[in-house]
Amino acid sequence: GDSVTQMEGPVTLSEEAFLTINCTYTATGYPSLFWYVQYPGEGLQLLLKATKADDKGSNKGFEATYRKETTSFHLEKGSVQVSDSAVYFCALSDRPGAQKLVFGQGTRLTINP
Amino acid sequence: SAVISQKPSRDICQRGTSLTIQCQVDSQVTMMFWYRQQPGQSLTLIATANQGSEATYESGFVIDKFPISRPNLTFSTLTVSNMSPEDSSIYLCSVEERSSGGSTDTQYFGPGTRLTVL
């Protein structure tokens, strides 16, 4: 079945550091890919998405590029802030209209001032 | 995006009791989804609720344990029945974003209900 694998956490960085959170997926079709963020004590928020190969999703300084050849959707940010501390989830929807999201295990990110 | 609210935001319940969680959306939506997030883990889909029909449950989840209602296009409830400590989780509802072209595959989530079962 479809699956999403994220890099092991937790990840701790200093403010203004470069961030990469790896995400790879397995899917039988051509999935849409998502990054969601969960701030402490809150629900999930959609951070960005990409729906086809080579698409780049971006939001709030975060970027991720849909790489079909490597089945990856790594999340990057050039300069992180303390306010970026949260849990980040990579997810896929395996086919249009499938309406089911498959989530990775989540990566807890802590940014120290 | 839709604005989604859930009640209660958190609760502490005794073993063997039941809790009903409400999910309210500020716009009409066809599909609503219920997820469970066990402590320190990822999200797992419990069921999909379509207005006017029975909910569709994922493998490992059954209607007797997690009955769902969907009385209209803006509201749904999930009941966690005969609770045990293993049911301690965050329960989230979500809705699908639609466009003129149909499904966008994007889901937006409510703030979640944090349930602790003693």
HADDOCK unambig.tbl for C-alpha pairs under 7 A between the chains (distance, minus, plus):
assign (segid A and resid 42 and name CA) (segid B and resid 111 and name CA) 5.59 0.50 0.50
assign (segid A and resid 43 and name CA) (segid B and resid 109 and name CA) 6.63 0.50 0.50
assign (segid A and resid 43 and name CA) (segid B and resid 110 and name CA) 6.03 0.50 0.50
assign (segid A and resid 43 and name CA) (segid B and resid 111 and name CA) 3.93 0.50 0.50
assign (segid A and resid 43 and name CA) (segid B and resid 112 and name CA) 5.48 0.50 0.50
assign (segid A and resid 44 and name CA) (segid B and resid 109 and name CA) 5.75 0.50 0.50
assign (segid A and resid 45 and name CA) (segid B and resid 108 and name CA) 6.98 0.50 0.50
assign (segid A and resid 45 and name CA) (segid B and resid 109 and name CA) 6.74 0.50 0.50
assign (segid A and resid 46 and name CA) (segid B and resid 108 and name CA) 6.84 0.50 0.50
assign (segid A and resid 93 and name CA) (segid B and resid 105 and name CA) 6.32 0.50 0.50
assign (segid A and resid 96 and name CA) (segid B and resid 103 and name CA) 6.93 0.50 0.50
assign (segid A and resid 96 and name CA) (segid B and resid 105 and name CA) 6.30 0.50 0.50
assign (segid A and resid 97 and name CA) (segid B and resid 103 and name CA) 5.53 0.50 0.50
assign (segid A and resid 97 and name CA) (segid B and resid 105 and name CA) 6.21 0.50 0.50
assign (segid A and resid 99 and name CA) (segid B and resid 105 and name CA) 5.89 0.50 0.50
assign (segid A and resid 103 and name CA) (segid B and resid 42 and name CA) 6.47 0.50 0.50
assign (segid A and resid 103 and name CA) (segid B and resid 43 and name CA) 6.22 0.50 0.50
assign (segid A and resid 104 and name CA) (segid B and resid 42 and name CA) 6.46 0.50 0.50
assign (segid A and resid 105 and name CA) (segid B and resid 41 and name CA) 6.07 0.50 0.50
assign (segid A and resid 105 and name CA) (segid B and resid 42 and name CA) 4.69 0.50 0.50
assign (segid A and resid 106 and name CA) (segid B and resid 42 and name CA) 6.07 0.50 0.50
